[in-house]
């Protein structure tokens, strides 16, 4: 027996409420903390550019936290199996602890590692901590997986949620050779499209805790009533911290419960927020039982949907040049900050799928590369929800009108004016539909449609009818083949 355990960090970049780390510490052995940048293990979903930006800063923060605790975070790049075997040999460790992941490729990797390391008498142990409930813990009365959110979440709340784990005294292993984080080149340089992102985000465990406390002290009071209004600061902005594991859902849950006890008037808002944690749980539940959900339609009748691939339409949507201000505002916010308000995410996703008839995978791929909270489970399930092809999805014939969505949720135009300055001088009456503004109004607003701001890429009525016709096409074809 040796006295060293390797703690393999993955999407759990924190030191608190970390079951694998605490289990290693309680063994009384020395803990060697390791992060592996694995771009070699087969995986169709390599980390996108925005996620890599966040990862750089999160690892930098974790490295400082480990150093302050008396250890050293080891960084290695390469195939995880090879790196783990090499480091076990160098350090003398005969055990590897890690947090469980749920992506199909990660589950397969864990199975392989268990066999590979086990054949060399190296123990490989996985722990939970990424979710409130492990997949398989919440099932229907018939023992099958849930496919609808509301009964799933109701069942979740009948199961007691474990509190965050109590910290144990840690003894860190002797330092071994580590890569230099800067050498990984995770940050964009030519061009540096994330130049201003530091103004919006503070990656790392301390940043996550700070953000949670800010939210529960302030924004949560407005959450239930104002979370759909993109110009209002009423959302948690915790999703990238959660995705990278800088904070655990159990920590968030415990703090929310404490908030409810301290202030009973906050219960409605807090419960609404907790239900969003529930949607994340539901997405992972679906990913576990239906691993093809990020790539194939959950509803088989959408397999033959007549998507109309069009690179020009996709590009204009990506760039925020569709001519619909609320859509363009969302896409530009995404590019400028690495995030997008949740209500606007639904609007832009619906627009891509149902106005432009572009496959939801095209949008999913773009969000995967540009969102700092790009998460395989949530991203895939949410895109399919909007497209109408997913579990518990919005009906395909429910088509967001981008004009009325803008008028309802950005009535004063603060959000649109911030991100689409070309239309900022328009009066509110025409802000979300500049093509209806009379010539004198356009002139007064210094707006020339087709030049300073694009004409609408499609007519809403025509696009809506085309989407309904496409839906009718698959309905008839599926009826004929039944």
N, C-alpha and C positions, 0 to 999 in steps of 0.2 A: 504494500500500500504506500502511496506517496502522499505528500501533504499539500498538494496543489490541485485546485479545481479551476478549469477555464470557464469563465462566464462570457458566453457569446451574445453580445448585444445585437439586436436586429431592429425591429420597429418598437423598441422599448427603451428609448434613450433617456433614462432617468435613474436616480438612485433610490427613490422612495416608492413604497408600495410596489415593489418588484419581487414577486414570489420566487423567481429563479435565483436572484441575487441573495435574498434572505435565506433560502434553503442552503445555498452554498456557504453562507456565513455561519449558519447554525451547525454545519459539519465540523466547525472548528479548524478548518484548513485555510490555507492561504488562497486568496481569490485573484486570478489573473484576468482582468477585464479586456475583452477583445471585440473589435468591430471589423467585419470583413466586407469590403466592396466587391461583390461578386457579380461581374458582368459576363462570366463564362459558363455558369450552369445554365442549361437550356431553359429559356423563359421568353415567351412572346411579349411580355410586358416589362421591358426594361424601364428603369426610372426615367421620367421625363426631365426636361431641363429645369422647370420650376422646382421640382422635388429635389433635384441635385443642389440647387442653390440653398434650399432650406437645410438639406442634409449637411452641407459644409458648416453652416453656422451652428446647427444643433450639435454636431460632433465637437466643434470647437468649445461650445459651452459645457458639454459633458466631460471633455478632457480636463477642463479647469476644475470642474466639480470633483472628479476623481482625484486630481492632483491635490486639491485642498483637503481631501479625506485621507491622503497619505499613499495613494497608489498612482499608477500610470495607465492610461488607456492606450492599448496597443492597436495600431491600425495596420491592416494588411489588405492587399488587393490581389484577387485571384479566385480560383475555384474554392468554394468553402471546404469541401472534403479534403483537398490537398493542404490548404492552410491549417486546418484543424489538426491533421495528422502531424504536420511539420512542427506546429507549436507544442503539441503534446510531447513530442520527442525532445524538443529544446528545453522545455520547462519541467519535464518529468511528470506532467499531469496525467492521470489515468481516468479523469472524469470531465465531461463537458455538460454544462447546464445551459439552457436557453429558454426563451419564451416561445410558445407555440405560435405559428402563423397558419393562415387558413386559405391562402391562394392555392389553386391546384398544383402549381409547380413547386410551391414551398412545402406542401404536404408530401409530395413525391420525394423531394429532397430530404426531408426529415426521415422518411422511411429508409431511404438509401443510406443515410448517415448512420442510422441505428444499426444497420447490417454491416456497413464498412468498418465503422469504429469498433463495433462489437467483435468483429473477427480479429481485431488487434487487442482485445481485452481492454478497450476504452469504453467506459459507460457513457451513454448519451441519454440525458433526461430532459424532458420538456415540461414546462409549467404554463398555466394559464395566466391571466392578468390583463389581457388585451380587451376582453369583453366582460360584461356583467355575468353572463351565463355561457358556458361552453356549448358549442353545437352538439345537439343530441340531448341536452338537458331539458329543453323546452319542446315538447312534442304534442301532437293532437291526442285526443282520447283514444284514437285508433292506433296510436304509435307511429304515425307518419309525420312528415314535415308540414308545417304550416305554409300556406300559399297566400294568405290574406293577413294584412298587418294587424288590424284591430283585435281579432281573437288571439293572435300571437302575443301582442303586447299585454293583453289582459292575463294571459297565462304566465307571462314573465313576472308580472307583479304579484302573483300568488307564491312565488318562490323567493325565499329570503336571500337578500344580497349580502355577501360576505363583506365585512368592513376591510379597509386597507390593512395590510399586514404590518405588524409591529417591527420596527427596525431592530436588527441584531448587531452586536459588535463585529466589525469586519477586520480581517487581517489580510493585507494585500501581499501578493507575491512579488518576488524580486523582479526588477524591470528587465525586459528583453527588447531586442531590436524592434523598432516600429517605423512604419512609413511616415513621411511628412505629409500632413493634410493638404498643404498647398500643392504638392506634387500631383495630387489626384485631379487637379484642374476641374473642380466641380462648378466653379463660378464662371459665368459668361464674360467674355472679354472683347470680342470683336463681332458685333458691338456688345456693350454691356447693357442689355435690355432690362436688367434688374437694378440699375443704378440707384433708383429711388426707393427700392423695396425696404431698405432699412428704416425708412420713415414710417412704415406701416406695421412692421413686424419686429418681435424680439424672440427669435427661436431659442429653445433651451428650456430646461425644467423650471428655472426661476421665472422666465418669461411666461410660461404656462400658468404657474401658480399666481403670478401677479395679475394675469388676464382674468383668471377665474374669480379672484377676489374683487377685481374692478367690476366685473359683470354682475356678481351677486350683490354688490354694494350699490349699484347704480342701474344699469340697463335692464336687469331682470324685471324691475317694476313696470317697465313699458313693454316687455316682451310679448305678452299675450295679445295686446291691442295694436302694437306698432311694428311687429316683426316683419310685416309685408311691405313696409314703406322704405325704399332704398336710401332715401335722403336722411333718414332718422337713425341715430346710433342706438339700436335696440336689439342687436344680435350678439352672440357670445364671441364670435371669431376664434373659437377654440378648436375648430376642425383640423387645422394643420398640426396643432400641438397633439391632438388625439391621434392623428394618423401616424405621426412619427414616435408616438409613445412617450412624449415628454410629460404627460400626465395620464393617469389611468381613469377609465370610466368609473371605477369604484371610488376614487378620490372625488370626482365631480359629484357622484351620487351622494356621498356622505356629506359634502358641503351643502348640497341642495337640501338634504333632509334637515341639516342644522339650521339653514335659512328658514325653512318652514316652521320649525319649532320656535325660533326667535321672533318671527314675524308672521303670524297666521294669515295676515292680509295678503301675503305674497304667495299663498298656496296655489291659486289658479295659474299665475304666471310661471311659477317653478314647475308645476306639473306639466304645463305645456312644453317647457324646455326639456324636461325629462323624457317626454314622448319623442323628442327629436333624437335623444340618445337611443331611444327604442327603435327608431327607424334604422339607425346604424346597426343595432343588434340584428334586426330583421334582414338587412342586406347581407350580413355575414352568415346568418342562418341559411338564406337562399343560396349563397355562394358555396357553402359547404355541401348542401344536398343537391344542388344543380350547378355543378362547376362550369358548365358551358355558358352560363348567363352573361358573362362579359362579351361574348362573341356571337352567340346565336339567339334567335328570338325564343323567348320563354314560351310564348303561345305559338304553336306550330302553324296555325293558320296564317301567320305573318311571313312565313318562309317565302311565299310567292308574291309578296307585296311589290308592286311595280315602281320601285325607287328609280329616280331619274338622275343618275350621276352626272354632275355638271361642275367642272373645275372652276369655272368663272363664278358661278353662284356661291360655291363653297368658299372661294377666296374672299369675295366681298363680305360674306358673313364673318369670316375669321378676322378681317381687317376692320369691321365695324363701319362698313360703307353700303348698307342696304337701303338707305333712304328712310328707314323707320327709326326715329330718334331713340326710343326706349331700347330697341335692339342694339343699335350702334353704341349707345352709352354703356350697356352691359359688356359688350365685347371689348370696348376700349378700357373700361375699368379692369377687366381681366388682364389685358396686356400690360397695363401700367402698374398693377399692384399684385398680380398673382392670385387674385380672388375675384369673386363676383357675388353680389347680394343674392340670397336664395330665391326670392320671388323673381328676380330678373333672370336667374338661371333657367327657371321654368319657361319664361317668356321666350328667351333666345333659343332654347332647345325646341320648343313647340314650333317656332318660326322656321328653324332649319328643316325639321321633319315634315311639317304639315303645310308650310307655305312654299318652301323650296323643294320639297320631296327628295331631300338628300337623306341617305341612310343614317340611322342613328349612330352607327359605328364611326362615321366621319366626325360627328360631334364628340363622341366619346374619346376618340383618338386625340382631338385637339385639346379637350379639357385635360386629358392625361398628361400632355406635354406642358400645359400652361398654368395649371392650378397648383398652388403650393400644398393643397390638401387632396391632391389626386389619390384616390383610394379605389382599388379595383372593385371591391364589393359595392360601395356606395355609388361610384361613378356608373358602373354597368347597370345596376338596378334602377337608379334614378333616370338614366337615359331611356331605358326600356319602359319605365312608368310613363314618361312624357309621350313616348312614341305610341303607346297603346299596346305594345307587344309583351309587356312584362307581367310579373305577378301583381295582383291587386292594382292593375294599371288604370289610369284615367282612360275613359273610352276614346277610341281614335277620333270619333266624330266631335269630341269636345275640342274645339280649336280656339286657342287664345287669339283674340283680336289685339294686335300690338298697340293700336290707337287707344282703345278703351282701357287696356291694361295700364298704359302710361297715364291716361287721364284719371284713373282711379287711384293708382298707387304713387303717382308723382304729380299730384294735382297742381302744385305751384311750380313744378318744373325745376326744382333745385338740383335733382340728380342729373337730369338730362343736360341742363345748362353747364354743369361742372365738366361733364365728359364729352359733350358735343358742342363746343363753343361756337361752331358755325351758325347754329340756330338760336343762340342765346338771346338775341335781341328781339326775337319774335314774341308777340303777346301770348299769354297762356292759351288763348282760344285756338291758336294755330300751332302751338309748339310741338304737339305730337302728330300733327298732320300738315306739315308745311306746304304740301302741294295744293292745299285748299285755300291758302292765303291769297288774297287779291294782289295784283301787281304792285299797287302803292305800298301795301304792308310789307311785301318782300323787299321793296326798294328801301323803305325806312329801316328795315332790319339788316340791310346790307347783305342780303342773301340772294344768290342767283342759282336757282335749281339747275342741276346738270353741270354746274361749274364749281361754285364754292361748296355745294353740298349736293349729293346725288339725288336724282329722281328715284321714286320707289322702285326697287328691283322687280317687284311683282305687284299687281293690283290685289288688294286683300280679298275682294269678292271672288275674283277669278281664281285666285290661289285656293281659297276655301272650297270652291266647287270642285277644283281639280283633285284636292285631297279627298273629298267625299266620294268622287267618282272612283278614285283608286281603292278606297275602302270597299266600295260596292263591288269592284272588280274581284277582290280576294274573297268577299263574301259569296259571290255567285260561283266562283271557281271552286271554292271549298264545298259549297252545296252540291255542285255537279259531281265532284269526286267522292262524295260521301256514300 
